[in-house]
C-alpha cells in the first residue's frame, strides 16, 4: 500500500525524495546503533524528522527494531510561544509513535538548575552574555544534550546523531560538516563525543526544498505545518539547531532562540512577533533590552562590582580601573524583581494556553542559597521579592532552612560596625564553619577560611587610590638613560 506521503515525495522539485528515503532506510538497517534525532521545533529539524518517520514507517514492523530518540533542548529561557509549541509537538509525537507502532520516543532535556541562565546571572552575578563572554551556550545547550547522548552511548555502546542541518545554510557549517566525514559511509564522526556518529539527511536541501517538503507532506504526528510557517512569518526567523558541540553555530540575529539573548544587538525575531500581534511578549523584549544595555562600556561600572567573583581585583597593564566583575548585589535584586514583574504581566496578557513561568521555583531556591552563602543575605531577599511581586510564599523545605535569620544580620552589622569590619567577611566565615559542622575531618575548613581571607575586602576607593600611588611611584622609579646622565 502506498501512503499519501510517498505519493507526494516526487512533488519536491530538484530532489529525488524517493531515493533519499530509500537511502535513509539503508542507513537505519545497516547496524544496531540507536538514533538520536535533534529536534528544535523549527523547519529543518521538522523536515528531517518527517523524512525519517516516513522512511522507517515504510519498513515491516519487525524491522523497526532500533530505538529512535527525539531529543529537544529547552534552555528554560526559550521564547514562550516556541516552548508551548514544542511541548505540544513532543506529546503528539509520542502519542502517534505508540499508535503507529514506531520505535520513537520524544523528550526534552534541560540544564542542571545550578547551570541555568537565571541562577548564573542573578544568583552568581554573571554579566549578560556577549560575543567575548558567551558563557550560556555550553551550560544551557551543549552540556544537557551531551549528557543524554553519553548516557545512550553508555547503554548501547555507540549512537548515531541525526541532525537537521544543511550545508547551504552557511560556509562555516558546510566546512564543519565535511571535516569529519567517514569515507564510504553516510556518517561523520562527532567532533567531541566518542562513540557518537552524525547523519545529516537534509544536508543537500535548500530553504525552498525544506518548505516545499513540509507544505506538500502531512505531518505523521498530526501537526499542521502551515502553523509552523505562520510562526516563521510572524517572527521573520530562522532556526536554532540542537547544539552538541562548540563548532555548531548557535542562534543569533533573527533566529528563534533564547528571549534573553544579548549576544546580538537586537532580537529581530521577538520584535517581529510583537509587531505581528504578540504584544503580550513585550515585557520580555523590554527586559532583554535592559540586560543588553549593561554591556555598554561606558555604563558597566553602574551595574558591576570592581571585584571578580573570586574576590580578587584585576587590572590590565597600566590601567587605573579594574576589569569589571559580576553584577552588583543590589542590581541582581532589581533584575529579579523586574523578571517576576514581567512574568506577571506576560501571564495576565497571554492568550489562552500560552501562560508560562519565566523562572522556576527550583531556580529561585538556588539563587536564595547562593545569596545567603556568598552575599551574607540572612534577611532572605529572594523570598521577600517573591512575596512582594507575586503575593505568594516561595515554597521551601527542610534542606532550605538556615540558622541565620534577618535579626542575626542586624546583630552582625552592629558588631562589624563597632570593629570596622565588612559584614560579608564575617558572614562568609560563619557560613564556612556551618558548612563543615558534623564532619569527622575538618581539614576543609582551613582552606575555606584561607580562601575567604585572601579576598579583597577593602572599599573600592581605597583600592583605586593604592593603585594610582603604585603607578605614580613606578613612573618615578624609572632609571634615567645612562647616555644622558649628568656626571659630576
N, C-alpha and C positions, 0 to 999 in steps of 0.2 A: 504494500500500500504506500502511496506517495503522499507526503504531507504537504500542506499549503506552503510551509517554509521552503521545502525542497523545490516546489514549483516556482517560487519567487526568486530563488537563488540566481537564476540566469538573468534576472532583470537588472542586476547591478552592472552597469556599463563599465567595460575596461578590466574586469576581474572575472576569472573563471572560479566562481564560488563553489561550484560542484566539486571541482578538483581540489579546492582548498579544504573542504570538509572531508574529502577522502584522505587528504594528507593529515589532517588532524586525527582522524581515526587510526591511521597507521602509527602516528607518534604515540597515541594513547595506548595502543595494544603492544607496543614494542618492548615494554618492560613492566615491572611491578611497582615502579616508583609512584607514589601518590602525587596528585597535582594540587597546588595551592594557587588559586586564581585571585589576583589582586583586584578588588572591586571598590571603586571610589564613588560610584553612582553617576559618573559622567558618561559622555558619549562613547569614548574609546573603550573604557572597561566594560560598558554595557554591550557594545558591539562584540568584543572578544568573548564575553560570557555567553551571549546568544549563539554565536557561531559554534562554540564548544558544546553547548547544550544540544543544539540541533545535530551535530556530528555524533555525539555519544548516544543520543536517543535513537539514532538510526541503527545502532548495534543491537543484536539479540540481547535479551535481558541477562542471560548467563555470561555474556562477555563484558558487561558493565561492572567489572569486578574491582577496579581500582577506585578508591575514595577520591573525591574531588572536594576540596575545602575552598569555599568562597570567603575571602578574608577582606574585611573593610576596617580601615583605621580611623578611629574617632579621636581627635586631639583634645576633645572636651571644650574646644573654643571654635568649633565649626559654625558657619552661618546656620541659624536655627532652621531655615527653610530646607537646607541640604540635610541636616541631621534627621528631621522628620521624614523626609523623602527616603533616605537610606534605611531608616528603621522599618518603615512600611514595606520597602522593597525586600529587605532581608527576610522579613516574616513571610512575604509572598513566595520567595524562592524556596524556603524550607517547606512550606505547605505544598507547593507544586511538585517539588522533588519527591516528596513522600507519595503523592497521588500518582505520579508518573513512574514510580519505581526507579528514580535516578539516584546514583550514588553521591549525591551532592548535599552538603550541609553548609549553611552560611552563618557567619558570626562576626562580631566586632571585636577589635582589640583596642584598649585604651591605655594611656600611660599610667605608670605607678603614681599614686597620689603624691608621693614625695617629689616626683618629677613633673607634676602638672604645671601648666603655664602660670596660674594664679599663685600657687604655692611658691614658685620661684620668684615671680615679680613682686607680689605683695608680701609674702612670708619672708623671703631672703633678701628682697630688695634689688633683684637683678633688673637692670635698665631694660626698657623696651628693646626688642631685637633690632639689629641694624645689619647692614652688609658686612661690617667689620666684626661684629659680635653677634653672630646668629646662633645663639645658644639653644633655640627652640626645636629645630628640625630633628636633631638626634634624639632628644629626650621625648618629644611628643609623637614622632612618626617612625623613625628608624628602629629605636630600641623595642617598642611594643611589637612591631611586625616581626623583627628578627627573633624575639623571644618565642613567638608562636612557631616560626619556621624551625628554630633549633630544637624545640620540643618534638616536632614532627620528624626531624632528622634522627633524634634520639630514639624515636618509636619505630621508624621504618628503615633507617639506615641512610636513605637518600630521598630527596623530594625534587619535583620539578615546579618551579615558579612560573606561572603563566601570567604575563603582563600585557595589558592593552596599550602598548607604546608603538609609535610609528616613527620610522626613520625620517620621514618628510617634515616632522614637527620642528626639528632644529638640526643644524650641522653637528652640534655637540652631541646630541642624542644619537645621531647616526654613527658617529665615531665610537661612542661608548658601546653601542650595540654590536658593532663589528669587531671590537677589540678582543672579546672573549669567545668568539665563535669556535665551535669544535668542528673541524673538517669532516665532511662525510655524514654529518647529522644535522638535525633541525635545532639542536640545542646549543646554548652557550654556557660557559662556566660562570657561576655567580662570582662577582668581583671580591667579595669579602667572606661569604659564608661557605665553609667546607661542607660537602655533601649536598649542596643545593645547585640546581641547574636552572636555566632560564629558557622559556619557549615564548616567542612573540608572534602569534598567528596573524596579527593585522599589521605587521611591520611594513608591508608594501602599500597599505591603504593611504589614500589622501583623505582630507576632511570631507570632500564630496562623496567619496566611497563610503565613509562611515555613515553619513546621514542618509545616503541612498539605501543602504542596507537596513538601517533602523526603521525608516519610514515605509519600506516595502515588505518587511518581515515582522510578523506579530511576535510580541514577547512571549516566550514559553511559560512565564510565570504570571502572565495576566496583566502586566503593567501596560500603560499606553505610552508609547514612545513620543507621541505628539505632546504629552505633558512635559517630557524632558526637553523637547525642542522649545516649548514655550518658556521654560525656566531659563534656558540659554539666551533666548531673545531678550527676556526681561533683564538679565544680568550682563548681556553682551560679553559672555565669559568663555574661557577655555576650561580645561580640566586639570585638577590636581591628581597626579598619579599616586599609586601606593608607593611610598618611598622606602626602599630597603637597603640603600647604600648612599654614600656621600657623592657618588658620581651622578646619580639621578637628579635632574633638576627639580627643585621644589616649586612651590607656587609663587606667582608674582604678577604684577600688572593687573590684567583684568580677569584673572583666573578665579574660579571658585576656590575657597580655602578658608583659613582661619580669619574670623572677622576682626581679630586683634592685630593682624599682620601690619607691622610698621617698617618692614624691610623695603616696601615700595613707597613711593611718595604719596600716592593716592590709591584708595581702594575703589577702582573704577567699577568693579562688579557690584559692590554694595551700593555705590552711588547710583548706578543704573537701576538696581532693584527698587531703591527708594523713589527714583524719578518715574518708575513704571508702576507705581501704585502700592508698593510695600512700605508705606510711610511708618508703619509700626516698628521698623528696623532702625529708624533714625537715631534713637538714643545710643545704639551700638556704634554707629558711624561717628557720633559726637565724641564718645569716649575713646574710640580708636584714634581720632584726630588729636585728642588731648595727649595721649601717650606719645604720638609721633612728635608733638611739639617739644617734648622733653629731650629730644635728640638735637635740638638747635644748639650748636656750640656756644652761642652767646648766653644761653639760658640754663646750661647744665648745672651750674652751681646753685641755681634756685631749688633744684629738686634732689641733688645728690650729695652724699657725705664726702668729706675730704679724706676719710679713711677708706681703705679697702675692706672687704668682708673679713679678712684675717686680722684686722686691727692695725695693719701697717699703713704708712703714708709713703706714696711712691712719686718721685719726681723724675722727669726725663731731662737729661743734660743739665743745662744751667737754668732751667725753668724755675720761676719763683712760686708757681702754683702747682699743686699736685694733680695727678691723674684722678678724675672723679671716681668715687666708689659707688656703693649701692644707693638706692633711693633712701632719702631721709625717712626716719620712722614716722614723723608727722605726715609726710606726703603719702606714705603707704596707707595710713589710716584714712586719708582723704580719698584715695583711689578705691579702697574697699567700700567706703560709703557710697561713692558715685556708682560703683558697679552694682551694688544692691538696689540703688535707686533706679538705675537703668533697667535692671531685671523686673522691677515692679512696673515701670512704665510700659515695657515691651509686652508683658503679660496682660496688662489692662487693655492694650490696644490690639493685641494679636487676634487674627481670625480664629474661628473655632478649630481646635486640633493643632494649633501652632504654638501653644504655650511651651515655655522652655525654662530650664534652670541654667543660668549663666555660670554659676559656681555651685559645686556640690557641698553638702554638709561635711563630707569627709575632708574636703579641701579646707573648709573653714576651721575644722578642728586641728588640722596640721599647721595652719597659719597661727592658730592660737598657741599651739605648743612651741613653735619657733619664736614667737614674740615673747613668751614667758621666759624661755631659756636663754635667748640671745639679747633681748631688749630689757629684761627685768620687768616685764609688763604684768606685775602681780594684780593689777586692777582689772585685768581681763577685758581689754579694749574690744576684742573681736565680739564677745558676747554682748557688750553694750551697743556696739554699732549695729549688730543684727537685730537687737531688740528695738532700737530707735528707728531703724529704716523699714523693718518688715512687721514689727509688732509681735514677733514670736520669739520664743526662747530657743537658743541653739541647743539641740539635743547633745548631751554628754553622758558618758558612762563612768564607771569607777576608775578606769585607766586614765581618764581625762582630768581627774581631780588633782589639785595641787595643795601643798601645805601652806604656801604663802598666799595671802589674800591682800585686798586693797588696803586694809588697815595696817598690815605689815609693811607695805610700801611707804606709807606715811611715816612710820617709825624709822624705817631705814633712811628715808630722806632727811629726817631731823638729825639722826646720828651722823650721817655723811656731811651734812652742812656744818655741824659743830667741828668736825675733824678735817674739813676741807678735802673730802674725798668724793670721786664720782659715784653716784648711787649704782650705776650699771656695773661698776667694778665689783662692789660688794655683792650685788645681786648675782652676778655670774659665779663668784666664788662660792656663795651659798648653794646655788644650783648644782655646781660641780660636786660639792660634798653630798648633797641629797642624792645625786645620780648614782653614787657608788655605795650608798648605805646598804648594809646587809651582805656585801660581798666578802668572801673569806680573804681574798688577796686584794689589798688596797694600793698596790703599786701604781695603778692607773691614775689615782688622784694627784700624785706628784706631777705627772705630765700635764694633767689638766690645769693645775694651778700655775705651772710654769708658762703654759701657753697663754693663759689669761693675763698674767703679769707682764708678758712680753709685748702686749698690745700697746698702742699709743692711746693714752688716757688723757692727755693734756687738751686744752681748748685749742681751736683752730688758730686763733690769733697768736698764741704763744708759739705754736709750731712754725707758722709762717715767719714770725719775727726772727726765730732762730735760723731759719733757712736763709733769710736775707742777710743776716750777720755773717753767716758762713760764706756766702757768695761774695760779699764785700771784702771779707778777710782774704779770700782766695785771690782776688784781684790785687790786693796789697802785697801778697806774698810772692808774686811772680818776680823772679830774679831778672835784673836788667841784662841786656845783651852785653857780653864781655867786650865786644868791639867798640862799644860806646861808653864803657866805664871811664870815669874821670880819675886819673891817678894823681896822688899827692906825693 
